[in-house]
Amino acid sequence: MGGCGTGCGDGMGGPFSEGRELVEFVLMAHNGAVAKTPIPNGGLPTKCQECGESFTLETFVAKCPKCGGVHAVSPPRCDDPANIQYAGADFRLPQDW
């Protein structure tokens, strides 16, 4: 099976993973190129799963503007806000993200 260079297909997470595993997968996908790519149609409306703040997930990985909680969605699942995953309270992106 052909992989995508991030462990896809070898039991190390993939585009249908959940939680932190999905966030880490998207961060690594295609050497990081996917993470900051804009989500089609302007993004997905969501609420932070850490603090409850409403925001729009505009890229495949983003952090809540209020608390910094990290959320992600994979390209094959970016048509539904219900597919957005949260990395957990102990996971943070760099300040300059």
C-alpha positions as CSV (number, residue, x, y, z in Angstrom):
1,M,0.0,0.0,0.0
2,G,1.3,3.4,-0.9
3,G,1.7,5.8,2.0
4,C,1.6,9.6,2.3
5,G,5.0,9.9,4.0
6,T,3.6,10.2,7.5
7,G,2.9,6.7,8.6
8,C,-0.4,6.5,6.7
9,G,-1.3,2.9,6.3
10,D,1.2,1.5,8.8
11,G,-0.9,1.8,12.0
12,M,0.6,5.2,13.0
13,G,-2.5,7.3,12.5
14,G,-4.2,8.6,9.4
15,P,-6.8,10.9,8.1
16,F,-9.6,9.1,10.0
17,S,-7.8,9.1,13.4
18,E,-9.3,10.9,16.3
19,G,-8.1,13.4,18.9
20,R,-4.4,14.1,19.3
21,E,-3.5,11.3,16.9
22,L,-5.4,13.1,14.1
23,V,-3.9,16.5,15.0
24,E,-0.4,15.0,14.9
25,F,-1.1,13.2,11.7
26,V,-2.2,16.4,9.9
27,L,0.7,18.4,11.3
28,M,3.1,15.8,9.7
29,A,1.2,15.2,6.5
30,H,3.2,15.9,3.4
31,N,6.1,17.3,5.5
32,G,3.9,19.8,7.2
33,A,2.4,21.3,4.0
34,V,-1.2,20.4,4.8
35,A,-1.4,21.9,8.3
36,K,-1.4,25.6,7.2
37,T,-3.4,25.0,4.0
38,P,-6.7,26.9,4.0
39,I,-9.8,24.8,4.3
40,P,-12.1,25.1,1.2
41,N,-15.1,27.5,1.4
42,G,-13.6,29.7,4.1
43,G,-13.2,27.1,6.8
44,L,-15.5,25.4,9.4
45,P,-17.4,27.0,12.2
46,T,-16.6,25.4,15.6
47,K,-16.4,25.8,19.3
48,C,-13.1,25.2,21.1
49,Q,-13.3,21.9,22.9
50,E,-11.1,23.4,25.7
51,C,-12.7,26.8,26.5
52,G,-16.0,26.9,24.5
53,E,-15.0,29.9,22.4
54,S,-16.6,30.0,19.0
55,F,-14.2,30.4,16.0
56,T,-13.7,29.4,12.4
57,L,-11.1,26.6,11.7
58,E,-9.6,28.3,8.6
59,T,-6.6,25.9,8.1
60,F,-6.4,22.2,8.6
61,V,-4.6,22.8,11.9
62,A,-5.4,25.9,14.0
63,K,-5.5,27.1,17.6
64,C,-8.3,28.7,19.4
65,P,-7.8,32.5,19.5
66,K,-8.8,32.7,23.1
67,C,-7.0,29.8,24.9
68,G,-4.7,28.3,22.3
69,G,-6.4,24.9,22.2
70,V,-5.2,23.0,19.1
71,H,-7.9,21.6,16.7
72,A,-7.6,19.9,13.3
73,V,-9.5,18.2,10.5
74,S,-8.1,16.1,7.7
75,P,-8.7,17.0,4.1
76,P,-10.9,13.9,3.4
77,R,-13.2,14.9,6.2
78,C,-13.2,18.7,6.0
79,D,-16.8,19.0,4.8
80,D,-18.4,18.6,8.3
81,P,-17.5,20.5,11.5
82,A,-18.3,17.4,13.5
83,N,-15.1,15.9,12.2
84,I,-12.9,18.5,13.9
85,Q,-10.6,16.9,16.5
86,Y,-9.0,18.4,19.6
87,A,-5.4,17.6,20.6
88,G,-6.0,18.0,24.4
89,A,-5.2,20.6,27.0
90,D,-1.5,19.6,27.2
91,F,-0.9,20.1,23.5
92,R,0.3,23.5,22.2
93,L,1.6,24.9,18.9
94,P,4.4,27.4,18.8
95,Q,3.5,31.1,19.6
96,D,4.3,32.1,16.0
97,W,1.9,29.5,14.5
